[in-house]
Amino acid sequence: MATVEFVAHDYGSDQTFAAARYRFDGDANGWRVYRDGRLVLELGPGYRLLRARQCGVCSTDLARHLLPFPLPQVIGHEVLAVDERDRRHVVEINASHAARGVASDCAFCRAGLSTHCPERWTLGIHALPGGFGPWILAPVRGCLEVPDAVPDSAAVLVEPFAAALHAVRTVAAQPGDHVAVLGPRRLGMLVVAAFAGERQRQGLPYRLTALVRDRALGDRAREFGADAVEVVDDHASALGAGSFDVVVDTTGNPAALATAVRLARREVHLKSTHGQPSCGLAHLTGLVVDEIAIERLPGSADLGEAAPWQRLRTGRRPRLAWLPSAPPPAWLAAEAFVRCGEPAALLRAFAADHDGLPRADVAVAATPAQVDAAIRPVAGDERSLVRPRGAILVPATAAGSGSPLLDAVAARGLRLTTSRCGDFAAALALLAADPELCRLGERLVTHHFAAADLPAAFATARSRACIKAVVDHPDGAPA
């Protein structure tokens, strides 16, 4: 049985920090977490104790009070940690059954969707104390040793770089495309770098432009691999509609999505988890967390391999939730198993299915309220009606809904894609193979703070003077 005790800063719903004394007791069979002498969390097997060395401050941390998970909590999930032999590790943040290496009948873990396991805890975001404290409990299969070629300055950025790389591979830019990254700063600079690294690795000819408000950030984006920079106002007013094939919104600003929608011809990719309404929709953060797409419902002449449900490759007839009041077209019954009804009732019906994931593969929604209901059918319940990496389909008749996003999807076939956590092993491999990419930290991190100065770190991270802040823990765990 191991025991560690330490003082860490809890983050509260009022956006302030308060010192609390923590104790972790446990071993390979399970752990107990105490805050100020009170048991607050019991964990089963599959966790290991690591000492945090550094932790980055990201936009999700700054918006943590807006996310639907209990506070107070020690937050921070961009962690570089060391083990008892002082070997460096980065930590995949989703403590699912698969990441913990424990047997389960979880349909999500079996389907390779362990980052969406409904029973997971999430390091520094949901329940598990995070890397702004000196000790963490990490899922055993989520601890990846850092290659010698990757310095600490890059290793602490592996979590956001993996997320950036996942976005780039989800977008899958085509030869001849013009891709724009809107608002490159903390995460967005890493998206630029990931696009540049993947483009070089694959030898794909496409153009990459950074859309910035600050000319100095434009110079930084060129260092990260952007071919061109446009200095724009908040609405990119000087750029015409459809200026780019793909626009990746990394701003963390709810108002920016409408700009991305206007500028994109084919696809908008949303990375922001700011927890606020945007484009007439209340639950876009939930959409990103579940990695769900929004696209136009195809007509009967546009089916075959191009149909959205075919991309899921479930090996069975797709399940479709129909939410509009009008009945579904007759041809749809030949394509999918269709259920009609109220979203909460449909969630219960699909949850009772035992063949595959207990969700609909796709949902059809004709109004902003129906889209929101497809994302979160029941208030206070984080389950979506639609499976992770599924899609919400909008009929062409939905044009004029009042949502700029849904109108663009319905009227001109724009596709919205989303992504969240990425593959740490792939990110580490790309970094280790590219000395220039390994300079990410040198170029991106502008401020370092001691762990005791966490309130100052957050205040600075919110300022325009800061691109990326990192919190450093002293050698050895403070008592």
ABEGO torsion letter per residue (X at the ends): XBBBBBBBBBBBAAGBBBBBBBBBBEBAAEBBBBBGGBBABBBBBGBBBBBBABBBBBAAAAAAAABABBOBBBBEABBBBBBAAGBBBBBBABBBAAAAGBBBABAAAAAGAAAABAABBBBGABGBBBAABABBBBBAAABBBBBAABBAAAAAAAAAAAAAAAAAAAAGBBBGBBBBBBGBBAAAAAAAAAAAAAAAAAGBBBBBBBBBABAAAAAAAAAAGBABBBBBBAAGAABBBGABABBBBAAGBAAAAAAAAAABAABBBBABBAGBBBGGBAAAAAAAAAGBBBBBBBBAAABEAABAAAAAGAGBBBBBBBABABBBBAAAAAABBBBBEBAAAAAAAAAABABEBBBBABBBBABAAAAAAAABABBGBABBABBBGBBBBBBAAABGAGBAAAAAAAAAGBBBBBBBBBBAAAAAAAAAABAAAAAAAAAABABBBBAAAAAAAAAAAABAABABBBBBBBBEBBX
